[in-house]
């Protein structure tokens, strides 16, 4: 049975890794990164909810009633 010739594997793997590295570098360098956005100051508006002005009673669930 013939033996597998692995003498060219090293150069093949190294050259493909270098090629992938160069391709990724070119892809990343073509991206346009925007400047850091400044925080937007938003005014908090108070909403008037009808339940805030009323007193509401909080009832216990039926399972927690003490007899």
N, C-alpha and C positions, 0 to 999 in steps of 0.2 A: 504494500500500500504506500503510495507516495506521501512524502512529508509536506506539510503546509509551509510555504515559504513566508516567514514573518519578518524578513529583513527590511521591507519597505514600509511596514506599519508605522514605525516611529515618525518618519518624515511625513507620511500621509496625515497622521493625527496632528502633528505640530503645525503643518501648513494649513489644515482646515481650521484649527483653533485661531491661528493668526488671521486668516481670512474672515472668520466670524467676528473677531474682535474689531477688525477694520470696518466691516460692514455696520456693526452696531455703533461704532464711533461716528461714522458718517450719518447714520440715521438720527442719532441723538443730537449731533451738531446742526442738523437742518431744522430742528424744532425751534420755534420762537417762544421764548419765555417772557411773559409780561412782567412789568415791574411789580413790586410788592404793593398790593392794594392798601389804600389807607382806610382805616375804620370809619364806617358811616355812623354819624351820630343821629340816633332816632329818638324823637320825642315820645315819651310814654303817655298815651292817652288813657284817662280813667274812663272806663265804661261803667255805665249805670245799669246794674243788674237789679231786677225787681226783688230778688231774694236777699239782697244785701241790706235793704232798709227794713225788712220784716224779721221778727223773731220766729224761728222755726224750732219745733221740738224734735229732738232726735230720738227715735224709738229704737229699742233693742230688738234684735231679731228674735223670732219666736223660739229658737232653740236655746237661747240664753236666759229665758225667763226663770225666775226663782220662785218656787212654789212653797 
